Structure formats: C-alpha cells, structure tokens
Amino acid sequence: MVASRRAAMRRASPTFLSGIRAALTVLSMALSGVLAAMAVASIHMARRVVTPAARMPDTTILDLDTAAQTITLARTPDTQLPGRYGLFTTGSATYVKLGSVLAEQETQVTRKLLTHIAADAHLQPRAAFSGWYFDSPDQLHLPYTPELIGTSVGPCPAWLFPAGDGDVWVIQIHGRGTTRAEGLRAVPLFAAAGISSLLVSYRNDSEAPRSRSGTYALGATEWRDVDAAIGFARRRGANRIVLMGWSMGGAIALQVSLNSAHREHIIGLILESPVVDWRLVLEYQSAALNVPTAVSNLAIGALSTPWASPITRSGGAIPFDKLDILSRASELQHPILILHSDDDGFVPSDASHDLAILRPDLVDLVVFDVARHTKLWNYDQERWTSSINEWLSRHAK
C-alpha cells in the first residue's frame, strides 16, 4: 500500500504539485501574518498595562443649566450612579462636584451641581467622571501639612493630617492612573477616630519622581516607596500602622504587608476595590475589550519575561507569581478588611471573595453592588463608614 501511494505521488502532474506548494506557501504566509498581528497586539497591550495612564474622558456634557445649577451628561454605568461624585472638566472649571440624579433618560442623566457654576461659564463637552469628590486637601477643612518622603527614587510628596495622640496612623495608597487625592474622602472618618492620615505618592504616579523606566511594576517596586512612608511615620511617633489601598493601591499594600521590614508595626489593611491577582484582572479587562485570550496571554507572558522588557518597556520582568496573593494567602499575617462591589466593572471581585474563603481567620469581606469601581463611599457613605469603623474598633483601638 505504501509503495502504491508513492507511485501515485510520482505519477502526480507537475501542475498539481506546484499548486500544492503554492497553497502551502500562502497558508504559511497567512499564518505568519496572523502570528505577527497577535505579537504586535500583545506588545501594545503589555505596554498599556505598565504605562502610567492619563485621565481619559469617559462621558460628554450635553447641557449645562447655570440658572438651575444642573448638568446633563451622557448616560454610562458610572454617570447614572446614585450618590455624590466629581467631574474633571476643561474650560471655565477643571473639576466640579456632582450631587444626586434629578432626571434620567435612555441616553442621558441630569445631576445637581454641588460646585457653583457662574452664568458666563463654559465647559468643554468631553469630561471624566470621578469618585474622588474632594480634589484638594483644603476642601476638608482639617489641619494638614505637605510632606516629602525620602525614597530610593527621590522625595515623594505626601499630605499629613494629624489626629489623636499620633499613636495610630493610616497610610493611604492611591490606585493606578490617579494621585493621592483619591483618598481624601476617607480622611474625615479616620480623623474622627483619632487616627492620623498620611496620603502618599509613589514612583511614576505623576507627582512622585520617575523611575529609570518610567513605568509601573504593578506593586512589585512601588511598595518600597510606601515602606519608606512607614519609616517616616515611625520617626514621627507612630507605633501602629494601618495600610489603606485603593485598586492597585491594594496590590501595593499587600506587597508592603508581605515584604516590609516594619511588619511588626502594621496592625491591619483596609482594601477598597483591590487588585488581589493581576492575571485575573488583566484577563477580565481583555475579555471586556474583546481582546483574544491568546493575545492577553502573550502580553502577560511578555511582561513576565526579562528578555522582553526592552520591547514592553517595563524596565524588568513583572513577577506575577509574587503579586498573586491567592497563591500566597498562607503568608499573610495581618487582619484585612476588603470593601468590593460585585459589579466593579474594572477589577472583578472574584479574587476578593476567594481570599476571604482562603483566609477567613484574617479577611473580612464587605460586599457591595451597584457601587462600581472605587466608588463605594460615593454610593453608600453610611455603610462604607460603618464597615470601616466597626473593623477599626476591633483592630485599631
């Protein structure tokens, strides 16, 4: 049978054989083109992950009624949320505070303005919805001082809000693409509890110094700047430290708790919408953007490989295994309060649920819904505040 098959191949016409070769060549070229396109897409994605992000518009101002002091925005999952928020704008104002939803239609929502807008004001249409609410420390009407934290990359700016006898401090760590102002809304709660607040910056966040690469390491290096802040707090008399991390700041806080030389002075962590495992977050975001799984896997692989760092511009391999707190759950030592919304929309809450299951002895998980990413205070300030106060009463008194 083998001999007859070979004989048939010998009898095949040259035209037929050349057709086969041409088809194989075209197939090979097409496959190479697909692989090349996937490689380009994965590198693009990898660079986006580690490149500090500028705030991007995510809604449109459709109408501004200065007589009624209302503003109408294009409807999005965020702009329709109940509660108090902020809006980054351009034109006559750079930031305005928003109150409750007054009216809503299929494509738009009208909200109360809590920042007075003059009759002759003009705002550009494109804007960015924010959970910050406060964008300046002066708006809290609490005493504070600007500080500089010495780190290996240079002095990192911080705000210190002293409270109580100075024994307990909370160090607040903001998320990816934001600044220390993100944590201002939490300061009054801690001040009322007699806890000093230190709101820190870290390398490459637009306020702190730039590292050599100028890119994020997703917590793998940033934690050292926060550790330096603990040293600063200790020199100022702090004996007990609470770490509070927002989004990527949660990933940084967890790295501090595992690696800090000051671990014995850390009494607990409060994590708001935290990144617990970066792989899960990147896979979730890729799916939301309809990025093929193969592309996202290639991007994660490139970021975790030292030889690819010149291409991804990451400045070094991202140690995803070390950043995976689920696989390192047994190493955790400090009590943790996690506040997370199940409809987060950016950082899925699955890993927070999993960590609570893995370490029920340490982790308290308070689940929200509707609140979206890092907007839990805005959506339900009473529940957010009571949850933290109850946890503080057990771990910081």
N, C-alpha and C positions, 0 to 999 in steps of 0.2 A: 504493500500500500504506500509506503514511504517512497519507494522507487517510482511508482506511477505518478505520485504527486510531484516529484522532482522533474519527471519527464514532461508533465503538463506545464510546469513553470518554464522549462526550456522551450516548449512549443509556443509560449505566450508571445504575442506580437510585440515588437519594439514600441509601437504606438501605445499599447495597453500599459506596458511597463513604465514608459515615460509619463503617462497620465497618473499612475500611482505615485511616482516620485514627486510630481508637481503637487498632487493633493497633500502628500506628507509635508512638503515644504510650506505650503500655505497654512496647514494646520499648525506646524511648528512656529511659523511667524505669528499666527493669531494667538497661540498660547503664550509666546514670548511677550506679545503686546499686552495681553491680559495681566500677566505677572508683573510687567513693568508698570502698568497702571495701578495695580494693587500696591506695589512698592512705593510709588510716588504718593498715593493716598495715605498710606500708613505713616510715611515720614511727615507728611503735612499734619496728620492727626497728632503724632508724637510731639511735634514742635508746639502745637497749640496747647497741649497738656501742660508743658513746663514753662511756656512763655507767660510772664505776668500780663494779665488781661486788663485792657482799658474798659471803663464802664461804657457799655453799648446801649443805645436807645432800644427800648422794647415796647414802647407804646407811642401813640400820637395824640397830641392835644387837638381836639376837634372844635372846642369852643371855650371861651373864657368870658364869664359874665362878672365884670368888676362891680356892678351895682348890687347883684345878689351875692357876690363873693362865692361863686361856684365855678367849677371847672369840669368840662366833659372830655373824657378820654376814650380812646378805642378800647373795646372790651377784650380783656385777656384773663386767663385764670388768676392772675395776681390783681389786676386793677379792679376786679369785681369783689375782692375780699372785704368782709366787714372789718371795722376797726380803724386805727389811725396809722398813717404811713407818711412817706415823704416822696417827693418827685424832683429828680435832677433835671434842670431845665437850662436853656440858654436864652439870652435876651435881657429883659429888664431884671430878671432874678435868676440865680443859679440853683436855688433849692427852695421848694415851698412845702409846707406841711399840709397834709390832706386829712379831712375828717370822714365822717360816715357817708355811705352811699345814699343819695337822695332820690335818684331815679335810675332805672336801667332799661335798656332795650337790647335787642338781639346783638347789636354790633357796638354798643357804646354804654358808658356809665357816667353819671353826673355825681360828683362828690362835693362836699362842703370844703371850702378853703379855710385852713386854720392860720395861714400866713396872709396878712392883708396885702392885697394887690391894688395899686393905685389905678385910677381910671385911665391914665395915659400909658399904662404898662403894655409891653408887647412881649409875648413869649413865642419862641420858635416852635413849630409843630412837633418835632421829634423830642422825646423825653424818656427818662429811665425811672421806672417805679422802684421804690426802695422801702425796706423795712426799718431803716435807721431811725426815722422820726427826728431825733436830735442829730444835728451835723456839726455842732460846735460845743465844747465844754462849757462855755459861758451860758448856754441856754438852760443848764441845770440849776443855776444859782446856788451852787455849792462851792466852798473854797477848794482850790486846786493849785498845783504848781506844775509847770513844764519841767521835765527832767530829761537827762541823757543817760542811757545805759551803755556802758562800755562793753563792746563785744569784739570778737576776732576780726570782724569786717569794718569796725568803726563804731562811732556813737549812734545809738538807735534812739530816736525821740520817744518820749512817753509822757503820759499825764498821770499825776498822783493826786488822788482825792483822799486826804487823811480823814479817819473816823475812829471813834472809840479810843482805846488806850494804845493802839498801834501794835497789839499783840498778834491779831489775825489780819492777814492781807489776802485779797483775791487778785490774782494776776489774770487779766483778760487778754485773750489771743484771738485776733480777728481772722476772717476767712480769706479765701483766695480771691484776688481781684478787688479787695476792699482795703480799708485802713482802720486804724484804732477807733475811729468814730463809731464804728459798728456797735461797740459795746457800751456806748454812753447810756442807752436806755436801761441798762442793768445797774448803773451806779447808785441811783437813789435807793434801791432795795438794799444794797449792801451798806450804804451809809446809815440807813435806819436800823440796821442790825449791828452797828458799831464796828463794821469791817472796812478797812481801808481798801481802796481800789487803785490798782496800777494798770493802766491801759497801755500796752506795749506795741511797738512796731518790730518788724524783723526783716532781714535781708531781702532786697528786691521787691518790697511792697509799695514802692514809690515815695515813701517817707524815710525809710532807713537806707543805709549805704547799700551799694550794689556789690554783689559778689563778683568773682572773676568771670563767671559765665553769664551772670545777669538773669538767670532762670531759677524757677522753683525746683526744689528737690522733694516737694510734696510732704515735707515734715522731716526728712532724713537729715537735713543740716540746719533747718530753721530752729529746731528745738534748742540748739546751743545758745541762740540769742535770748530765748525765754529763760533758759537756765541761768544766763548772766543776770537776768532781771530778778531771779530768786536771790542770787548773791547780793544784788543791790538792796532788795527788801530786807535781807538778813542784816546788812550793815546799818540799816535804818531802824532796827529794833524788832522786826517781825520774827516771831517764833513759830507761827503756824501759817501755812500757805495753802490756799485753795486755788486750783487752776480752773479757769473757765474758758473753754474753746468753742468758737463758732465755726461750723462747717469744717474747712481744712484746719482751722484753729483747733478743732477737736483732735484731729490726727496729730498735730504738733503737741498738744497737751499730753496725749497718750505716750508719745515718744519721750517727753520730759519725765513722766512718771516712771518709765522703764529704765531710763539712762542717767538721770540726774545724780550728781554727787550730793545733792541736797534732799534725797528721797525721804530721809527721816523727818524732815520738816514739812513735807506735803501731807495734808490731812484729808484730802479728797479732791475729786474732779467733778465739775459740772459741764456737761457737754450738750450744746444746743445744735440740733440737726447735724451731728458729727459724721465725718468720714472715718469709718472703722476698718474698712478694707478697700484700698484704692482699685483693685481689679474689678470688684463688684460695681463700683461707681462708674468706672470707665466703660465697662460692658453695658451698663444701664443707659448711659448717655449716648453711646454708639447706637444702640437699638432705637432710642428716641429720635435720633437723627437719620435713621435708616442706613447707617454705615454697616456694610457686610461684616459678619463676625470674623472672617479671615483677615480683614483689614485691621480691625481693632486688636486682634491677637498679634498681628505683625507689629503694630505700633507699641504694644506693651512689651513684646519681645525685644524690639529695638531699644526702648528706653532702659531695659534691664541689662543690656549688653554693653560692656565698656568700649568695645571697638566701634560701636555705632554712635557713641556720644558726639563725635565731631559732626556727624550728619544730623542728629536730632538736636544738637546744640544744648544738650542737657548739662554739660560740664562734668559728666561722670555717670556711671550706672545708677539707676534708681533701684534701691533694694526693696522690691515689692514684698519679699518674704518677711523682712523686718517690719514693714509697715502694715502687715496683715495681723491685726490684733486678735482676730478669731483664732488663728493658729498659735498665738502666743498668750491666750487667755489665762493659762495656768501661771504665767509670770506676773500677772497683775497683783498689786498689794494694797492699793488704796480704794476706799469707797468711791463709787461713781454714780452720779445722777445723770441720766440721759433724758433729754426732752426732744421728742421727734414726732413729726407729723407723718402719718401713713400715706398722705398724698403729696409728699415733699416736692416731687417734680424735678429734683436735681440730684439729690443724694438719697437713694432709696433707704427706707427704714429697716430693710431686711436684716442687715448686719447688726443693727442696734438690738433688734429682737433676739437674734442669735447669741449675741454677747450676754444678754440678760439670762438666757437659758443656760449658757455655759458657766456663768459665774453668778448664780443667784445670791451667793453669800456677800458679794460686793456691789452688784449692779442693781439700782432702782431705775426702772424704765417708766416714764410717764408718756403715754401715747396721746397724741392729738390727731384730729382730722380736719380737713378744710384749710388748715393754717399755712400750708406750703412751706417753702424753704426759709429758715431763719426768720420767720415772721410770726412765731408763736406768741411773743409778747404783744405784738400788734393786734393779733386776732382775739386773744383771750388773756388780757393782762392779769386779771384776778386769779385765774387758775395757774398761770405761769408763776406768778409771785408766791402764791400759797405753796406750790410744789417745792420751790427753792427754799422758802422759809422753813418748811417742815423738815427738809433734809438738813439744813443748817442747824436746826435745833438739836439734831441727833449727832452731828459730826463736827460742829464748829463752836460749840458752847463750852 
